[in-house]
């Protein structure tokens, strides 16, 4: 499988602030790639460079085999972007917003009508086309943002915190659309998010801190490296928990035990079967990974915005 994005030793500074430091990573074609980090970690700077909106200081960027320095215009035609803040014109109708955007890619007349019909079915835009964007709900507007990014059938879709502030049902709908496009069209998705359950579904994750990569791997690899397993035990008292000699916390009607890995959990259960009549084992979550790697949660960071 070829790489859709290849970044090698990328650097970018703003005065004394080194926003991106010797950054290198690749994104495979068709995968869901999660790019995580707190505010100021370098995510937006990297995205703006990939999109050709910001000049790098050094390093190389290749998109679909093309050098950004040499073929920026061709690369832009292969990228669709859904920004954290909507870029739609609130005073115009949905149709006018999409039609004006499509015209920039030479998609007009019958070609536009056909593409609009496709996207309307995919994103359930029926009844919204004539409405003014400024009168749409947040979830409706986000669907239009995604339609705008998909008009020209990009090979790479960049989603910058696309579901922030949306209700769970709308978030689910949008992810179903993304899954369909990845499955049917081989779309590559580059995601930033502070919803760690979304990052947990990624094929590969890179975590940034101060412009550099501080951890990378599949969600499973990261969980195994940076967090342990947890055993939730029911029906025992705290004195019995203390006998086990492991870290724990009280949660409602149970105790949550902390163990290094699944093997350690199994060994503990086999040594004390009388205490484990009702229990469940779970792996650490991506929230635990992020906290372990950066010392801060993305939820906290989001709340400070």
N, C-alpha and C positions, 0 to 999 in steps of 0.2 A: 504494500500500500504506500502510495507516495505522500509526501508532506504538502499540505496546503499552505502552511506558514513555516518559514525558517528564519529565525532571528539569531544573529551571531554577534556577540560582544557589543551590544547596543549601549550607547551612552548618550545622555542628555542632561545638561545643567541649565539652571536659570540663575545667573549670577553665582553666588556662593552655594546655592542649593543644588546638590547632585541628585536629580530626580530619578534617573535610571543609571544603574551602575553595572557595566560590563554584563549585560543581560543576554542570556542565550537559552533558547528553547525552541521546540518545534511542535506543530499541530498537524496531526494526520488528517488526510482527506476523509470526510464523512463522520468524524468523531465530534462528540460534545466535550469541549475543553473548558474547564473552569479556571479563571484567573482571579485569585483572591488576595485581599490585603486591606488593611485599614486605610483611612483617608491619608493621603500623602505618601502612600507606599510606592506609587509609580504606575498604577493601572491606567489612569486616564492619559498620562503622558505617552505610554506605550501604544494605546489605542489610537491616539491622535497621529502618532508617527505612522502606524500601519495604514491609516486612512489617507495619508498624504496631507494632513492638515497642519503638520508640525515638522520642521526640519530636525533631523538627528544631528548630533555632534560627530559621532563616529559609529562604526559597526555596519552590519549589512542586514537588510530586510528583503526576503524573497516571498512573494505571494504567488502560488500556483506556478512555481518555476520561474517567475519573472522578477528581475531586480527592480526594487522600488525606485532607485536613482535613475534608471533608464526608461522605465515603462510605467510611470505613475498613472497616466491617463487610462491605459488599458486595465491596470489593476483596479482603479476606482470603479470600473464597469463590472467587476466581478465581486464587489463588496456591497452588502446591504447593512445599514446600521440602524438599530433602534436605541436612541439615546435615553438616558435616565429621565431627562426632561423633554417633553414633547416638542417637536419642531414644526408642528402643524400650524397653519394660519387660522386662528380662532374666528376670524371674521368671514372666512370662506366656507362654502359647503364641503362636505366630505368628497363629493365628486370633483369639485373644482380643485381641491388640494391634490387629489390623486392624478387628475388629468394634467395639471401643470407639471407635476413631478415626472410623469411618464414621458411628457414631451421632451424633457432633457435627454432622454435615452432614445429619442426617435420613435417612441411608441405612440402612435396617433391613429385616429379613425377607427377602422374595424379592428385593428390589432389591439388598440386600447380597450375597446368594448369587450373583446374576447377575454383579455387578461382581467379586466374588472369583474367579469362574470365568474371567472375561475376563483379569484380571490374572495369574492362575495360568498361563494359557496363554501370555501375553505374556512373563512373567518366569520361566517354568519353575519354578513353586513346588510342583509336584506332590510329595507326600510330606513337605512341610515344615510344612503347616498345623497339625498337632497337636504339633509339636516345641516344646520350650521355647526361647525366643530365646537365652537364655544359653548353650545348648549348640550353637549354630550357628557355622559358620566365618565369617570376615570377609566373604567373598564372598557367602555365603548371607544374612547379616544385611543387607548392602548392598542386595540385591535386595528384601528386605522393607521397607527404608527407602524405596525408590523406589515400591513398591506402596502404601505408606502415603501418600506424597505425591500419588499419582495417583488415589486412591479417588474423589474428588469431581469428576473430569474437569476439572482446572484449565486455564485458557488460558495461564498463565505458570508455568513450572517453574524454580525457582532451585536450582542445583546448586553447593554450596559445597565445592569440592575433593572431588567424589564418589568418585574412584577412588584416592585416596591409600592406599597400602599393599596394594592389590589385585594379584593375579597378572595377567599379560597376557591370559589367556583370559577371565577374568571382566570385565576392563576392556573387551575387545572385545564381549562379550555385552551389557554395559550400554549401550555406544554404539550397538549395532545396535537395541536397544529404543528409544532416544531418536530415532534416525533414522526408525524406523517411525512413531512418534507425530508427528514433525514432518511427515512425508510424508502420513500418512493423516488426521491431525486438526488440522494447522496449528498445533501446539504451539510456543509461543515459549520458548526456553531461554536463561537467564541463567547463565553459567558463571564460576566462579572455579577456577583450577587452577594447579599448578606443573609440570604436564606440558605442555611447550610444543608438543609434537606435537598435543595436543588443541586448543590455541589456534590452531594453524596451520589447522585445519579450520573455524574460525569464519567467519561472514559478515562480522563487524565486531569490532574489538578496541579496547578503551580501556585504556591503561596509566596507573596512578596512582602518584604519588610525593608523600608528605607531604600527602595530602588533595586534591591538584590533578591535573588531567590533564596529563601530560607528553608523551603521544603518542596518536594515534588514527587509525584507518583500517582498510582491509581488510588481511589478512595480506600480500598482494602489494604494496600501497602502502607498508606499513611496511618490508618488506624492501628495496624500491627506494630508500626514503628513508634508512634507518639502517644498511644494510649493503650490501656489494658482492657481486660474484660470485666464485666460486672455480673455478680450473682445476686439476684433478688430472692431472699428466703422468707417464707411465710410460716407462721405458726410456731416460732421460737422466741425466747425472751433474750434480753440484752446480755445476761450473764452467760448464756450459752454461746452467743455471738463472740464475746470476749475470749472464750476458750479457743476459738479458731485461730487467733493470733494474726488477723489481717485487718487492714483498714476497713472501716464501715461507716455508714450513716443511716439514721432512722428516717424512713419514708412512710408516712401514713401507718398502715398495718403490717409493715414489713421492714426488713433490714437490707441495705444494699452493700454488698461486700466488694472490695476492690482487689483484683488479682492481676498478675502480669499478662497472662494469656490464657487461651482455652485449655491448654495442657495443665496449667496450674489449677484452673477451676476444676478439671476432672479429678486431679490428684486429691484436692481438698475434699471433694464429695466422696471419693472412695475411702478416704481415711475416717470420715465422720458420716456414714450413711444414715445414722439415726437422726441427724439434724436436718437432713435434706429430703424430707418427704414431699414438700411442696416448694418448688423453686423454678427459676428460669435464668438462663444465661444469655447475656447480650454483649455485643461488642461496644466499645466506646464509639461515640458519634463524631461527626466532623466538627461539631462545636468544640469537643474535647481536644481534637487534633489542633484546631486553630489556636485555642487558648494555650496549649502546651508549646506550640511553635513561636507564637508572638507575644504571649503574656497578656493578651487582651481578646475579648470576644467581638465579633462583628456586630452583634446585637447592641453592645455598649457603644460602639463606634457610630452605628446608625442613629442611636438615640441622641448623640451629641451634635448631629448635623443641625 
